[in-house]
Amino acid sequence: MERCHGKTKAGARCKRTASAGSDFCAIHADQAKAAAAGAGPKGNGKSASAAQERDPLDTIIAATALGVVVFAALTLRRLFRFL
Protein backbone atom coordinates (compact mmCIF):
# COMPACT_ATOMS: atom_id res chain seq x y z
CA MET A 1 0.00 0.00 0.00
CA GLU A 2 1.00 3.59 -0.56
CA ARG A 3 2.05 6.08 2.09
CA CYS A 4 -0.43 8.79 3.17
CA HIS A 5 -0.14 12.14 1.35
CA GLY A 6 -1.38 14.07 4.40
CA LYS A 7 0.63 16.68 6.26
CA THR A 8 1.15 16.67 10.02
CA LYS A 9 0.68 19.77 12.18
CA ALA A 10 4.44 20.28 11.96
CA GLY A 11 4.19 20.29 8.15
CA ALA A 12 5.92 16.95 7.59
CA ARG A 13 4.43 14.21 5.43
CA CYS A 14 2.41 11.59 7.33
CA LYS A 15 4.14 8.23 7.84
CA ARG A 16 0.96 6.14 7.98
CA THR A 17 -0.29 3.86 5.22
CA ALA A 18 -3.04 5.31 3.04
CA SER A 19 -6.53 3.82 3.32
CA ALA A 20 -7.69 1.49 0.55
CA GLY A 21 -8.86 3.51 -2.46
CA SER A 22 -7.48 6.79 -1.09
CA ASP A 23 -4.23 8.74 -1.04
CA PHE A 24 -4.77 9.61 2.64
CA CYS A 25 -4.97 7.67 5.92
CA ALA A 26 -8.05 7.81 8.17
CA ILE A 27 -6.45 10.55 10.29
CA HIS A 28 -5.98 12.84 7.29
CA ALA A 29 -9.30 12.13 5.53
CA ASP A 30 -10.28 15.77 6.06
CA GLN A 31 -7.22 16.80 4.06
CA ALA A 32 -8.39 14.52 1.24
CA LYS A 33 -11.70 16.43 1.12
CA ALA A 34 -9.86 19.76 1.17
CA ALA A 35 -7.52 18.62 -1.61
CA ALA A 36 -10.53 17.59 -3.72
CA ALA A 37 -12.07 21.03 -3.16
CA GLY A 38 -8.81 22.81 -4.02
CA ALA A 39 -8.17 24.12 -0.50
CA GLY A 40 -5.69 23.06 2.15
CA PRO A 41 -1.91 23.34 2.22
CA LYS A 42 -1.55 24.00 -1.53
CA GLY A 43 -4.54 26.35 -1.83
CA ASN A 44 -4.08 28.99 0.85
CA GLY A 45 -1.05 27.95 2.91
CA LYS A 46 -3.18 26.75 5.81
CA SER A 47 -3.84 23.17 6.83
CA ALA A 48 -7.32 21.71 6.41
CA SER A 49 -7.82 21.66 10.18
CA ALA A 50 -7.12 25.41 10.37
CA ALA A 51 -9.68 26.03 7.62
CA GLN A 52 -12.29 24.22 9.71
CA GLU A 53 -11.38 25.95 12.98
CA ARG A 54 -14.23 26.36 15.45
CA ASP A 55 -15.51 29.64 16.73
CA PRO A 56 -14.61 30.00 20.46
CA LEU A 57 -18.27 30.69 21.28
CA ASP A 58 -19.28 27.35 19.71
CA THR A 59 -16.72 25.61 21.91
CA ILE A 60 -18.12 27.29 25.03
CA ILE A 61 -21.69 26.36 24.07
CA ALA A 62 -20.71 22.73 23.43
CA ALA A 63 -18.86 22.52 26.76
CA THR A 64 -21.81 24.04 28.61
CA ALA A 65 -24.25 21.62 26.99
CA LEU A 66 -22.01 18.70 27.94
CA GLY A 67 -21.85 20.01 31.51
CA VAL A 68 -25.64 20.19 31.70
CA VAL A 69 -25.98 16.61 30.45
CA VAL A 70 -23.43 15.32 32.98
CA PHE A 71 -25.13 17.24 35.79
CA ALA A 72 -28.54 15.82 34.83
CA ALA A 73 -27.16 12.28 34.66
CA LEU A 74 -25.54 12.56 38.08
CA THR A 75 -28.69 14.09 39.58
CA LEU A 76 -30.85 11.26 38.21
CA ARG A 77 -28.36 8.70 39.48
CA ARG A 78 -28.54 10.16 42.99
CA LEU A 79 -32.32 10.36 42.83
CA PHE A 80 -32.76 6.72 41.84
CA ARG A 81 -30.28 5.61 44.48
CA PHE A 82 -32.74 6.76 47.15
CA LEU A 83 -35.86 5.22 45.57
C-alpha positions as CSV (number, residue, x, y, z in Angstrom):
1,M,0.0,0.0,0.0
2,E,1.0,3.6,-0.6
3,R,2.1,6.1,2.1
4,C,-0.4,8.8,3.2
5,H,-0.1,12.1,1.3
6,G,-1.4,14.1,4.4
7,K,0.6,16.7,6.3
8,T,1.2,16.7,10.0
9,K,0.7,19.8,12.2
10,A,4.4,20.3,12.0
11,G,4.2,20.3,8.1
12,A,5.9,17.0,7.6
13,R,4.4,14.2,5.4
14,C,2.4,11.6,7.3
15,K,4.1,8.2,7.8
16,R,1.0,6.1,8.0
17,T,-0.3,3.9,5.2
18,A,-3.0,5.3,3.0
19,S,-6.5,3.8,3.3
20,A,-7.7,1.5,0.5
21,G,-8.9,3.5,-2.5
22,S,-7.5,6.8,-1.1
23,D,-4.2,8.7,-1.0
24,F,-4.8,9.6,2.6
25,C,-5.0,7.7,5.9
26,A,-8.1,7.8,8.2
27,I,-6.5,10.6,10.3
28,H,-6.0,12.8,7.3
29,A,-9.3,12.1,5.5
30,D,-10.3,15.8,6.1
31,Q,-7.2,16.8,4.1
32,A,-8.4,14.5,1.2
33,K,-11.7,16.4,1.1
34,A,-9.9,19.8,1.2
35,A,-7.5,18.6,-1.6
36,A,-10.5,17.6,-3.7
37,A,-12.1,21.0,-3.2
38,G,-8.8,22.8,-4.0
39,A,-8.2,24.1,-0.5
40,G,-5.7,23.1,2.1
41,P,-1.9,23.3,2.2
42,K,-1.6,24.0,-1.5
43,G,-4.5,26.3,-1.8
44,N,-4.1,29.0,0.8
45,G,-1.0,28.0,2.9
46,K,-3.2,26.7,5.8
47,S,-3.8,23.2,6.8
48,A,-7.3,21.7,6.4
49,S,-7.8,21.7,10.2
50,A,-7.1,25.4,10.4
51,A,-9.7,26.0,7.6
52,Q,-12.3,24.2,9.7
53,E,-11.4,26.0,13.0
54,R,-14.2,26.4,15.4
55,D,-15.5,29.6,16.7
56,P,-14.6,30.0,20.5
57,L,-18.3,30.7,21.3
58,D,-19.3,27.3,19.7
59,T,-16.7,25.6,21.9
60,I,-18.1,27.3,25.0
61,I,-21.7,26.4,24.1
62,A,-20.7,22.7,23.4
63,A,-18.9,22.5,26.8
64,T,-21.8,24.0,28.6
65,A,-24.2,21.6,27.0
66,L,-22.0,18.7,27.9
67,G,-21.8,20.0,31.5
68,V,-25.6,20.2,31.7
69,V,-26.0,16.6,30.4
70,V,-23.4,15.3,33.0
71,F,-25.1,17.2,35.8
72,A,-28.5,15.8,34.8
73,A,-27.2,12.3,34.7
74,L,-25.5,12.6,38.1
75,T,-28.7,14.1,39.6
76,L,-30.8,11.3,38.2
77,R,-28.4,8.7,39.5
78,R,-28.5,10.2,43.0
79,L,-32.3,10.4,42.8
80,F,-32.8,6.7,41.8
81,R,-30.3,5.6,44.5
82,F,-32.7,6.8,47.2
83,L,-35.9,5.2,45.6
